[in-house]
Amino acid sequence: MPLLQVIILALVQGITEFLPISSSAHLALAPWLLGWKDQGLTFDIALHLGTLVAVLLYFFRDWVQLIGQGFGLSYGNDPQLKQNRMLLWYLALASIPIAVIGFIFKEQAEEWRNPFLIGGMLIGVGLLMWLAERVASCKKNMAGITLPDAAVIGVAQALAVVPGTSRSGITIAAALFREIDRTAAARFSFLLSTPAIAGAAASALHHLMKQGGVPDDMRVPFALGIAISGAAGCAVIAFLIKYLQRHTLRFFIFYRLIFGIIVIALALFRRPAG
C-alpha cells in the first residue's frame, strides 16, 4: 500500500470510529472517491486493532474499576462508577445483541457496503439523533444507568452492523432517549464498544493467522495503521467527551445529513448509464 493511503485511512478510522458520523461509511467511501484499490483484510484488521488500543488505553482505569467492582472488590476513585457497582454486568448484557447479530449477518454485512445504503443510513440515523436531542432530558449520569437502559443501548448498538449507522451515533442517541446525559452517554457508548471491537478484531486476526499471518509487504502498513488509528482514536475520545459537556450533537447531525445527501448524489452521478 502507498504510504499516503496508509496514513489517510488510519486517520479516517481513528477519527470517525468514535465520532457519531460512521467509520464504516468513511472507510468504504474513501477508496471509492479517491480511486484507490480496496485496502484488504490485513489492513482492516490493523485499523480495528488501533481503535481497540485507543479505548483500552483511554478507559484503562475505568475498566479496572468496573471489573473490580463487578467481582465485589473496592477499587478506583471514580464516584459515579462507585455508585453503580453493576455496570460491568450491564455492559456484558448490552454486548450480547451485537455479538449475536454480528455472527448471523457477518457475511451479509460485507455485501451491504453500497453508497445508496450508506447515504440513507447517514441521513436516517442523523434524523434519529436530532429527535433524541429534541426529547433529551439528561437527568442521569453513569451512576443512574439501569439494566433497562443498558438493554436498550445494547440493542441499538446491534444496528451498527449496517454500514453508515455509526456505533457511537446510534448508542448515544439511544442513551439520550433513556434520559442519560450526553457525557455519560458517550462514555457508556465507548465502554460498550470495547468488547465489540475486541471480538471483531480477534475473529479477524484469527482468520488472518490461519492464512499465514501478516504478509511481509504489509508489515509496515500494519504497524503504522495500528499506531496512527490508535493515537487518533485516543485524541478523538478525549475531544468528544469534553465537547459534549457543553455542546449538543447538532454539528454531527448536520454533518451526517449533508454528507449523506452528497454520497447519494455522487452515487447517482457515477452510476453507469443503462
C-alpha positions in Angstrom: 0.0 0.0 0.0 1.2 3.5 -0.7 2.3 5.3 2.5 -0.2 8.2 1.8 -3.1 5.7 1.6 -2.0 4.1 4.9 -1.8 7.4 6.7 -5.1 8.7 5.4 -7.1 5.6 6.0 -5.6 5.2 9.5 -6.5 8.8 10.4 -10.0 8.3 8.9 -10.6 5.2 11.1 -9.2 6.7 14.2 -11.3 9.9 13.9 -14.5 8.5 12.6 -14.8 5.4 14.7 -15.6 7.4 17.8 -17.3 10.4 16.3 -21.1 9.8 15.6 -20.6 10.0 11.8 -19.9 6.4 10.9 -16.4 5.0 10.3 -17.7 2.2 8.0 -19.1 4.9 5.7 -15.9 6.9 5.5 -13.7 3.8 5.1 -15.9 2.4 2.4 -16.2 5.7 0.5 -12.6 7.0 0.8 -11.1 4.4 -1.6 -14.2 4.7 -3.9 -14.0 8.5 -4.1 -10.2 8.6 -4.4 -9.9 5.7 -6.9 -7.8 3.5 -4.6 -7.9 -0.3 -4.6 -9.5 -2.0 -1.6 -7.1 -1.9 1.3 -7.7 -5.6 2.1 -8.4 -7.7 5.2 -4.9 -7.3 6.7 -5.1 -3.5 6.8 -8.7 -3.6 8.0 -7.5 -5.7 11.0 -4.8 -3.2 11.8 -7.3 -0.4 11.9 -9.6 -2.3 14.2 -6.6 -3.2 16.5 -5.7 0.5 16.5 -9.2 1.6 17.7 -9.2 -1.2 20.3 -5.8 0.1 21.6 -7.4 3.6 21.8 -10.4 2.5 24.0 -8.3 0.3 26.2 -5.7 3.0 26.8 -8.2 5.8 27.4 -10.6 3.8 29.6 -8.0 1.5 31.3 -8.7 2.9 34.8 -12.4 2.7 34.2 -12.2 -1.0 33.2 -10.0 -1.9 36.1 -12.5 -0.2 38.5 -15.5 -1.8 36.7 -14.0 -5.3 36.8 -13.0 -5.0 40.4 -16.4 -3.7 41.4 -18.2 -6.3 39.3 -16.5 -9.0 41.4 -17.1 -7.4 44.8 -13.8 -5.5 45.2 -13.5 -1.9 46.2 -11.1 -0.3 43.7 -10.9 3.0 41.8 -11.8 6.6 42.6 -14.5 7.5 40.1 -17.5 8.4 42.2 -20.1 7.7 39.5 -18.8 4.3 38.9 -18.7 3.6 42.7 -22.4 4.4 42.9 -23.2 1.9 40.2 -21.5 -1.4 41.1 -23.4 -3.4 38.5 -22.1 -1.5 35.5 -19.8 -4.3 34.4 -22.7 -6.8 34.2 -24.9 -4.2 32.4 -22.1 -3.8 29.8 -21.8 -7.6 29.5 -25.6 -7.8 28.9 -25.6 -5.0 26.4 -22.9 -6.7 24.4 -25.0 -9.7 23.6 -27.1 -8.3 20.8 -24.1 -7.1 18.7 -22.4 -10.4 19.2 -25.5 -12.4 18.0 -26.3 -10.0 15.1 -22.7 -9.8 14.1 -22.4 -13.5 14.0 -25.6 -14.0 12.0 -25.1 -11.2 9.5 -21.3 -11.1 9.2 -21.2 -12.2 5.6 -24.3 -10.2 4.5 -22.9 -7.0 6.1 -19.9 -7.1 3.7 -22.3 -7.1 0.8 -24.3 -4.1 2.2 -21.5 -1.6 1.5 -23.1 0.3 -1.3 -23.3 4.1 -1.4 -27.1 4.3 -1.5 -27.5 2.3 1.7 -24.6 4.2 3.4 -26.1 7.5 2.4 -29.5 6.5 3.5 -28.3 5.4 6.9 -26.2 8.5 7.4 -29.4 10.6 6.9 -31.7 8.2 8.8 -29.6 7.9 11.9 -28.9 11.7 11.7 -32.6 12.3 11.9 -32.9 9.9 14.8 -30.1 11.8 16.6 -32.0 15.0 16.0 -35.1 13.5 17.6 -33.1 12.2 20.5 -31.7 15.7 21.1 -35.3 17.2 21.0 -36.6 14.9 23.7 -33.4 14.5 25.8 -33.8 15.5 29.5 -30.3 14.4 30.5 -31.3 13.5 34.1 -28.9 10.6 34.7 -25.2 10.2 34.7 -23.2 6.9 34.9 -24.4 6.3 38.4 -28.0 6.3 37.3 -27.7 3.8 34.4 -30.1 0.9 34.9 -30.4 -2.6 33.4 -33.2 -1.5 31.0 -31.0 1.4 29.9 -28.2 -0.9 29.1 -30.5 -3.3 27.2 -31.9 -0.6 25.0 -28.4 0.8 24.2 -27.2 -2.7 23.5 -30.0 -3.4 21.0 -29.2 -0.1 19.4 -25.6 -1.0 19.0 -26.5 -4.1 17.1 -27.8 -1.8 14.3 -24.2 -0.7 13.8 -23.6 -3.8 11.5 -25.3 -1.8 8.8 -22.8 0.5 7.1 -23.4 4.2 7.6 -25.1 3.7 11.0 -22.3 4.7 13.4 -21.8 2.7 16.6 -21.3 5.8 18.7 -24.1 7.7 16.9 -26.8 5.1 17.4 -25.8 4.3 21.0 -25.5 7.9 22.2 -28.9 8.6 20.6 -30.4 5.6 22.5 -28.9 6.8 25.7 -30.4 10.2 25.2 -33.8 8.7 24.7 -33.2 6.9 28.1 -32.6 10.3 29.8 -28.9 9.8 30.2 -26.8 13.0 29.9 -24.6 13.5 26.8 -21.2 12.9 28.6 -22.4 9.7 30.3 -24.0 8.6 27.0 -20.7 8.9 25.2 -18.7 7.3 28.0 -21.1 4.3 28.2 -21.0 4.1 24.4 -17.2 3.9 24.3 -17.1 1.4 27.1 -19.7 -0.7 25.4 -17.8 -0.6 22.1 -14.7 -2.2 23.7 -16.0 -5.8 23.8 -17.5 -5.5 20.3 -14.3 -4.1 18.8 -12.2 -6.7 20.6 -14.4 -9.5 19.4 -14.4 -8.4 15.8 -10.6 -7.8 15.9 -9.9 -11.2 17.5 -12.1 -13.0 15.0 -10.5 -11.3 12.0 -7.0 -11.8 13.5 -7.6 -15.5 14.0 -8.7 -15.7 10.3 -5.6 -13.9 9.2 -3.3 -16.2 11.3 -5.0 -19.2 9.6 -4.0 -17.8 6.3 -0.4 -17.4 7.3 -0.3 -14.1 9.2 0.7 -10.7 8.1 2.4 -10.7 4.6 6.0 -9.3 4.6 5.0 -6.4 2.3 2.2 -5.4 4.7 4.1 -5.4 8.0 5.0 -1.7 7.9 1.4 -0.6 6.8 0.0 -3.0 9.5 2.1 -1.4 12.3 1.5 2.1 11.1 -2.2 1.5 10.8 -2.4 0.4 14.4 -0.2 3.3 15.7 -1.9 6.1 13.8 -5.5 4.9 14.2 -4.8 4.3 17.9 -3.3 7.7 18.6 -6.1 9.5 16.6 -8.7 7.4 18.4 -7.5 8.4 21.9 -7.4 12.1 20.9 -11.0 11.9 19.5 -12.4 10.2 22.5 -11.0 12.9 24.8 -12.3 15.6 22.5 -15.8 14.2 22.2 -16.3 13.7 25.9 -15.1 17.2 26.6 -17.1 18.6 23.7 -20.4 17.0 24.9 -20.0 18.6 28.3 -21.0 21.9 26.7 -22.5 21.2 23.3 -25.2 19.1 21.7 -24.9 16.7 18.8 -26.2 19.4 16.4 -22.9 19.7 14.4 -22.7 16.0 13.8 -26.3 15.8 12.9 -25.9 18.5 10.2 -22.7 16.7 9.0 -24.4 13.4 8.6 -27.3 14.9 6.7 -25.1 16.9 4.3 -22.7 14.0 3.8 -25.5 11.5 3.2 -27.0 13.7 0.6 -23.6 14.1 -1.1 -22.9 10.4 -1.1 -26.3 9.6 -2.7 -25.8 12.4 -5.3 -22.3 11.1 -6.2 -23.6 7.6 -6.5 -26.3 8.7 -8.9 -23.8 10.8 -10.8 -21.3 8.0 -11.1 -23.9 5.3 -11.9 -23.3 3.8 -15.3 -25.8 4.7 -18.0 -28.3 2.0 -18.9 
